[in-house]
Structures are given as C-alpha cells and as structure tokens.
Amino acid sequence: MKRQIEEELVKWKMSPRRKPLVLRGARQVGKTWLVEQFLAKDFDACVKIDLEKRRDLHSVFGDNLEPKHILNLLELATQKIIPGKTLLFLDEIQACPRAIMALRYFYEEMPELHVVVAGSLLEFAFAEISIPVGRLHYLYVHPMTFYEYLIALGKEPMAKEIRKEPLALREAAHEQILAELKNYFFVGGMPECVKTWRDTSSLHTVAEVQSEILDSYRDDFSKYTPKTDPRCLDAVLLSVAKSVGEQLKYTRLNETHTGPTNRKAFDLLTQARIVHKIAACNPSGLPLGASANPQKFKGVFLDIGLMQRLCQLPVDTEIQQKDLLAIYRGKLAEQFVAQELLATGSEPLYYWSRESRASTAEVDYLVVRDGKIYPIEVKSGSAGALRSLHLMLQTYTESPAGFVLSSRCYAQLPEQKLLFLPLYSAGILREKMSL
C-alpha cells in the first residue's frame, strides 16, 4: 500500500533540522505500518519497542532522561543503536509518559538519531505532560483516501484520472470511477479493511473487520474513565455517526445523559480523533477559525466505512442506489467529502450557517485556496436548487466561486459563479490546481 504521507516522512528523514517525529491519529489508521514497512527500509536497522507490551522497560525512562543513558539501557534489552544508521521506534508511547518527556532531550542532545514515536490516545497523554513548543515534529495519519484506496487495489490508471483537472475527464472514465467510489463508500479507508477487500472482494468479510475495529475503539473507552461514562461515549459515538451533515446539540446527542456530560464525551472522542468537530464560521475573512462559533457545529466520523457499519446500513439494498447522493439520504456523500478534505489539508474544516427570522441558510463546507474562501455544497440538484450557496456568494462577494460536488461530470456556470465537480474531486479541492 502506498500512502501520500510517505513524502513527508522522507522530508523528515533528510531534514538537517530534524526533530523526533510523532505520528498522531486514531487507532489502526496505519501509523505502525508506515514506520515498519516504509520508513525503516532506509536504515540498516530498526529498533522497535512497544511500550504497552514492554512495561518492564518503563524504568529506562526514570529520573535520568539523558539520551546516552537511555540508549545504553535500551541496547541491553535490544541491540546496538547507531545514530544515522538505526531508526529508534517507540510504539504505544502513551503508555509511558516519561518516554514522551524524554523526546525533548533527544532533540537537544542527540539530533543525529532518528527517533519516531506513535501511539493511540496520544492527545490524552500530551494533555497531561508539558511538551516544550518546537521540540517535536508532528504528522497526522488519516484513513486511506480514495486515491490511496485505488492504488492499493492496483487501479493506478483510475487513480491518475481522479488527480487530473476535472475538465479533462472522459464520460466513460467518470462512470467507472463512480462505480468504484460506491465500493469505497462501504469499504472505507481503514488499511485492514482495504486489504481485506482487495484480497477477498467480500463486503461481508470487510464488515467483520470493521466490527472488530469498532470493538477495539469501545475497548479503549475504558481507558477514558474516570473522565466520562463509557456508555455515554458509546451513545454519543453512534449519534454522531447517524447525524453527519446535521447541526448538533449536546443535549440531543444522548438523551440518557446531561448536556455537559455529552459535551465531555464528544470532546474526548474528538481528542481521540474518532470524530471531527466542524464549527460554523463567518467567511468574511481569514483565518476562518477566528470567527468560528464553538456552540454551532456539525460532526463527521473518522472513516466512512466504519460510519456506515456503526449505523448498520443494509448494504445489500443501499449499494443498489444508482446515485451516490441517494445512499443513506446523502450522509455518506457528505462524510466522504469531509473525510477527503481533512486528509488533504492541514487546516480544520468549517461550514457556513445563517439563521434569521425569515429563513435559514447553510453551506456544507468551506475551503481556502490561494488565500480565497470557496463554499462547497454536496448536492444532486440543479443550480436553481442551491439557494444557500447562491446566498453566500451574494453576501460574501470576495469568494471567487462555489463548488458543487455531485455525481455529475464537470460543468461551469460562470454567470452564477458555480463549478460543478464530480464527487471524487473532493481530494483536490484544497490543492493549487486550476479548475
């Protein structure tokens, strides 16, 4: 499997100002695989220490955090660690907070050693430890994008097609891509699910893997306590999955718990990167986050395949839908677009919402390209049905155009400042490409 983040890993390895690398992201998105199967190949040796399994090595990170002292003790339990030739990989580092604290000293006293760390629930560990700013290099690992999914399935020509400018796509290719995108809606981008689909072509088997991953997330809920009730976490998780594309209220996320309790659960799930919070904002200027309203927000799930599995969609009937925007009332399409935008950009995702006595208006997502704000609507309707999008473009005249993502081919309506793009083009919307 090829991941687009590999380019960033190479840059980190070759950087003269290299810092310890921290791979962040939810459980089972492929962090460990990237280190062992890609990054480690460029070194003479890779010393991997799983600090959740090897709790006997926690004492190595005791009162003395000098890198040379730590390496001497680690070598006794593993092998010779040579700066420049050995990759030191500390996996599940959240299990040993002192190891996290030691990273700053590797940067300050032994920058020639390549140190990479990964783990689940790292955000919780970092919240409890003071990490000096500028001492670590962070990279976020997301589920596999549709492009990466196609590469993994050996469909390189199709993968190249979706990276082209939409105007250049042929009608026949467009229909083939949509057919494969429908499969992606149900397989998702979790690496193990993609591998299972590639090897078995069985959505039933993929569903079993998805259930196992969701169960592992539920097992993690016990690690959140006493921060919150695991039953509340589970209920909020399901509520977010079922409510993609809808504005959320903490009190409505879970009727058996209070609003403050639901909020705590939601915040913990966002910290764990299982769900993403998308706040409403005013698109009158940059940065978008400056006008974000933390009380008005939507939520999207980590992965589209896990989302539909958690919602228990009847795959055998939903997959018969001809229009991808009709599947699960358009929720899978909105989840897909958000997931692609989050994976291909470093900035948070926002949307626009206006409420007035006369009417309400909402645009699904906002993206920034070349310093300009572009609204995005995920719809199957015609230009005449895009009332909210038209209203935003009229209100905020500095927005050059609006993007409409649907099952249609590329089309332009310059007089209305609209660009119709295929749904699978979501992965290039944040890039500096001409459209």
Residue pairs with C-beta under 8 A, 6 or more apart in sequence:
1 30
1 33
1 144
1 148
1 151
1 152
1 191
1 194
1 195
2 148
2 151
2 152
3 30
3 34
3 38
3 141
3 144
3 148
4 145
4 147
4 148
5 34
5 139
5 141
6 34
6 38
8 139
9 21
9 34
9 38
9 39
9 139
12 18
12 21
12 137
12 139
13 39
13 42
13 114
18 111
18 114
18 137
19 107
19 111
19 134
19 135
19 136
19 137
20 103
20 106
20 107
20 115
20 116
20 117
20 135
20 136
20 137
21 114
21 115
21 116
21 117
21 136
21 137
21 138
21 139
22 103
22 116
22 117
22 118
22 122
22 136
22 137
22 138
22 139
23 31
23 34
23 35
23 116
23 117
23 118
23 139
23 141
24 118
24 122
24 123
24 138
24 139
24 140
24 141
24 273
25 31
25 140
25 141
25 142
25 273
26 120
26 217
26 272
26 273
26 274
26 302
27 120
27 121
27 213
27 216
27 217
27 220
28 190
28 191
28 192
28 213
28 216
29 141
29 142
29 143
29 190
29 191
29 302
30 141
30 144
30 191
31 118
31 119
31 141
32 91
32 118
33 191
34 141
35 46
35 48
35 87
35 89
35 91
35 116
35 118
36 46
36 48
36 89
39 87
39 116
40 46
40 87
40 89
42 87
43 85
43 86
43 87
43 114
44 82
44 85
44 86
45 79
45 80
45 82
45 85
45 86
45 87
46 86
46 87
46 89
47 74
47 78
47 79
47 81
47 86
47 87
47 88
47 89
48 89
48 91
49 57
49 74
49 77
49 78
49 88
49 89
49 90
49 91
50 91
50 92
51 57
51 58
51 90
51 91
51 92
51 93
51 95
51 96
51 99
51 119
52 91
52 92
52 95
53 92
54 77
55 95
55 96
57 73
57 74
57 77
57 96
58 95
58 96
58 98
58 99
60 70
60 73
60 74
60 77
61 70
61 96
61 98
61 99
61 101
61 102
62 98
64 70
65 98
65 101
65 102
65 105
66 105
66 109
67 102
67 105
67 106
67 109
67 110
67 113
68 109
68 110
70 102
71 81
71 110
71 113
74 81
74 88
75 81
80 86
81 88
81 113
83 110
83 112
83 113
83 114
84 112
84 113
84 114
86 113
86 114
87 114
87 116
88 113
88 114
88 115
88 116
89 116
89 117
89 118
90 99
90 115
90 116
90 117
90 118
91 117
91 118
91 119
92 118
92 119
92 120
93 99
93 100
93 117
93 118
93 119
93 122
93 125
94 100
94 119
94 120
94 121
94 122
94 124
94 125
95 119
97 125
97 128
97 129
99 117
100 117
100 125
100 126
100 129
100 131
101 129
101 131
103 115
103 117
103 131
103 135
103 136
104 131
104 132
104 135
104 136
106 113
106 115
107 135
107 136
108 135
119 125
120 220
120 272
121 220
121 223
121 271
121 272
123 271
123 272
123 273
124 223
124 224
124 271
124 272
127 271
140 273
142 189
142 339
142 342
142 343
143 188
143 189
143 190
143 191
143 302
143 303
143 339
143 343
144 152
144 189
144 190
144 191
144 194
145 189
145 339
145 340
145 343
145 344
145 427
146 162
146 181
146 184
146 189
146 336
146 340
146 424
146 427
147 159
147 162
147 163
147 427
148 189
149 184
149 187
149 189
149 194
150 156
150 158
150 159
150 162
150 180
151 159
152 194
152 195
152 198
153 180
153 194
153 197
153 198
154 198
155 180
158 173
158 176
158 177
158 180
161 169
161 173
161 177
162 177
162 424
162 425
162 427
162 428
163 427
163 428
165 433
165 434
165 435
166 409
166 410
166 421
166 422
166 425
166 435
167 410
167 435
169 177
169 409
169 410
169 422
171 409
174 409
174 422
177 422
177 424
178 324
178 407
178 422
178 423
178 424
181 324
181 336
181 423
181 424
182 319
182 324
182 327
183 197
184 304
184 305
184 336
185 304
185 305
185 308
185 324
185 327
185 332
185 336
186 203
186 206
186 305
186 308
186 313
186 315
186 318
186 319
187 193
187 194
187 197
187 203
187 206
187 305
188 194
188 210
188 303
188 304
188 305
188 306
188 307
188 308
189 303
189 304
189 305
189 339
190 209
190 210
190 213
190 303
190 305
190 306
192 209
192 213
193 206
193 209
193 210
193 213
193 305
196 202
196 205
196 206
196 209
197 203
197 206
200 206
203 315
203 319
206 305
207 309
207 315
210 305
210 306
210 309
211 309
213 306
214 306
214 309
214 310
217 237
217 274
218 230
218 234
220 272
221 230
221 233
221 234
222 230
224 230
224 233
224 268
224 272
227 264
227 268
228 261
228 264
228 265
228 268
229 257
229 261
229 265
231 256
232 254
232 256
232 257
232 261
232 262
232 265
233 265
233 268
233 269
235 253
235 254
235 256
235 257
235 265
236 253
236 254
236 262
236 265
236 266
236 269
237 269
237 274
237 275
237 310
238 310
238 311
239 252
239 253
239 254
240 248
240 253
240 266
240 269
240 275
240 299
240 300
240 301
241 301
241 307
241 310
241 311
242 311
243 298
243 299
244 298
244 299
244 300
244 301
244 307
244 331
244 334
244 335
244 338
245 298
245 330
245 331
245 334
245 335
245 364
246 298
247 280
247 296
247 297
247 298
247 353
247 362
248 266
248 297
248 298
248 299
249 259
250 259
250 260
250 262
250 263
250 266
251 258
251 259
251 262
253 262
253 265
253 266
254 261
254 262
254 265
257 265
266 275
266 277
266 299
269 275
270 276
270 277
273 302
274 301
274 302
275 299
275 300
275 301
275 302
276 299
276 300
276 301
276 302
276 338
276 342
276 349
277 297
277 298
277 299
278 297
278 298
278 299
278 300
278 338
278 348
278 349
278 350
278 351
278 365
279 289
279 292
279 293
279 294
279 296
279 297
279 348
279 350
279 351
280 292
280 293
280 296
280 297
280 350
280 351
280 352
280 353
281 288
281 289
281 291
281 292
281 293
281 350
281 351
281 352
281 366
282 291
282 352
283 352
283 366
283 373
283 375
283 392
283 396
283 399
284 291
284 396
285 291
286 368
286 371
286 373
287 347
288 347
288 348
288 350
288 366
288 368
288 373
289 348
289 350
292 350
296 353
298 351
300 334
300 335
300 338
300 339
300 342
300 349
301 307
301 310
301 335
303 339
304 332
304 335
304 336
304 339
307 332
307 335
308 315
308 318
308 328
308 332
311 328
313 328
318 327
318 328
319 327
321 327
323 380
323 407
324 332
324 333
324 407
324 423
325 333
325 378
325 379
325 380
325 406
325 407
325 423
326 380
327 333
330 378
330 379
330 380
333 378
333 405
333 423
334 364
334 378
336 423
336 426
337 364
337 365
337 376
337 378
337 405
337 423
337 426
338 349
338 365
340 426
340 427
340 429
341 349
341 365
341 367
341 376
341 426
341 429
341 430
342 349
343 427
344 427
344 428
344 429
344 430
344 431
345 367
345 430
347 368
349 365
349 366
350 365
350 366
351 362
351 363
351 364
351 365
351 366
352 361
352 362
352 363
352 366
352 375
352 388
352 392
353 360
353 361
353 362
353 363
354 360
354 361
354 362
354 391
361 387
361 388
361 391
361 392
362 388
363 375
363 376
363 377
363 388
363 389
363 392
363 402
364 376
364 377
364 378
365 375
365 376
365 378
366 373
366 374
366 375
366 376
367 373
367 374
367 376
367 403
367 429
367 430
368 374
368 430
369 429
369 430
369 431
369 432
370 432
372 398
372 399
372 400
373 396
373 398
373 399
374 399
374 400
374 401
374 402
374 403
374 429
375 389
375 392
375 393
375 399
375 402
375 403
376 402
376 403
376 404
376 405
376 429
377 386
377 388
377 389
377 402
377 403
377 404
377 405
378 405
378 406
378 423
379 385
379 386
379 404
379 405
379 406
380 406
380 407
383 404
383 413
383 416
383 418
386 402
386 404
386 418
389 402
389 404
389 418
390 416
392 399
392 402
393 399
393 401
393 402
393 416
393 417
399 417
400 417
401 417
401 418
401 419
402 417
402 418
402 419
403 419
403 421
403 429
404 418
404 419
404 420
404 421
405 421
405 422
405 423
405 425
405 426
406 420
406 421
406 422
406 423
407 422
407 423
408 420
408 422
409 420
409 422
410 419
410 420
410 421
410 422
411 419
411 420
412 418
412 419
412 420
413 419
413 420
419 435
421 429
421 435
